[in-house]
Amino acid sequence: MLKKELIVNSHKIQVQKDYLGYTVVDSNGNAWTNFPYHLKKKATEDKPAFFEATPKAAHGPGAVGISADWKFAQISKSAYSAGPELADPKPVSDLPTEQVELKDFIHASYDIKPDNLMMSELKWKYLVRSAVRGKNIMMTGPAGCGKTLAAKSLVTALDRPDFYFNLGATQDPRSTLIGNVHFDKQSGTYFSESLFVKAIQTENAIILLDELTRAHPEAWNILMPVLDQGQRYLRLDEDNTQREVKVAKGVTFVATANIGAQYTATRVLDKAIMDRFVTIEMDLLDETQEKQLLSMMYPKCDETLLSNIASIAFLTRTEASTDTPRIESGISTRTSVEMAGLGYDGFDLEDIAQITVYPQYDTAGGVDSERTFVKQIVQKFVGNVDEELYTAETIED
């Protein structure tokens, strides 16, 4: 167990951290149930054992607690021992201590969301709450909108063991989720468990099931009892023992799914599978958010170029969302980030579009094709638009 001593607002406390989480107590062993989560995390991240924490200026008028900045200063053990005694911090809530700490953690968790994850405070808190409550979580949204990033950010924020399985890439779901039968000349036939079997037996693990809508239906059938809160087991029917492996305490499953007719390689998820998840829909970024993200990732890149990339992406998404769209899908955030990276490496906008954007759009239809329409959008920002650029003779295959 990790222990750190703090003086906070003239009170002596001890922050303790183990695999179950954080505990804050005073010198008499009384629990400090309303201590902000980010202060617990900050205290245990730094190497020195003794600190004094004092609030600096808050972010806004009347801002206190988790809204304030805190200054941590290293102090000696003798200075800590000579410090003021802690007043008795009796909790004012009638809720159980565990529930008070959980609420505190959930509602302070936006402070630990990575800056490069563009996700609303409400949805991030719901994601964290679902995970700590042991829910199965389904992240939905268009390709490249940040579903997998959100899941991986959750792992980092909660500091829990994690396992990743791309179900859309496997052609043999039984091998991926259960294991394989092998033959050895000396041992004969034997069964080896999959990594997934190890994963579900790891306490407090977060297990990412990526591209669930691309998975073979057999994978769904195998996962049914695993995801069911009333069952939570995996039957190793490839093994001679036919034994059932129980899902360990605290395990959270996070699945990602592309839902929509434009994703031709996907399958419509069975309602029985969907019913086993809470669903969090990732939002498409607006133009301002897109620019903010690109500037954050490439702060040294030309601002005008980043603004143009954000505008192009936004215009394509706007068109794709109309009742009679001329393109099936807009440029994803994943693509716009790649475009910004190319700009940072010295490519101009026209070359960037030629490499990353145009190949995503169909050329069927000539001057009325998807690719022609997207080229027209890009040319508004490139400049030097030739009136004869989009004749039937000049359309590229």
Order of alpha helices (4+ residues) and beta strands (2+ residues): beta-beta-beta-alpha-beta-beta-alpha-alpha-alpha-beta-alpha-beta-alpha-beta-beta-alpha-beta-alpha-beta-beta-beta-alpha-beta-alpha-alpha-alpha-alpha-alpha
